[in-house]
Amino acid sequence: MIKLSDYLDYLNNEIIQARKRADENAVAIAKEYAKHPYLKFFTAPRYALPSVKMDIPLKITDIDSDSKYNFKLNEDQLIGEVNERIRLVNREKK
């Protein structure tokens, strides 16, 4: 099974390559616009995605850990933070 770091690296590279292809296409269109008598006064179309959200299914098959950690937990703080994150996610879905 693939490691999460390898998969995220793959996704990152694919996003970079997609941006590169989009930029190359924008350059080609800009050259076409420059030759056109009317379009030469327009900017070449280009867009940016302010954010990208992906739902990535994961299956954890093994956790390799030699150390055991003893985290101190403030239950009230944890519940408050989890509830706040739930509120944020619900607002984003509207």
Buried (B, 14 or more C-beta within 10 A) or exposed (E): EEEEEEEEEEEEEEEEEEEEEBEEEBEEBBEEBEEEEEBEEEEBEEEEEEEEEEEEEEEEEEEEEEEEEEEEEEEEEEEEEEEEEEEEEEEEEE
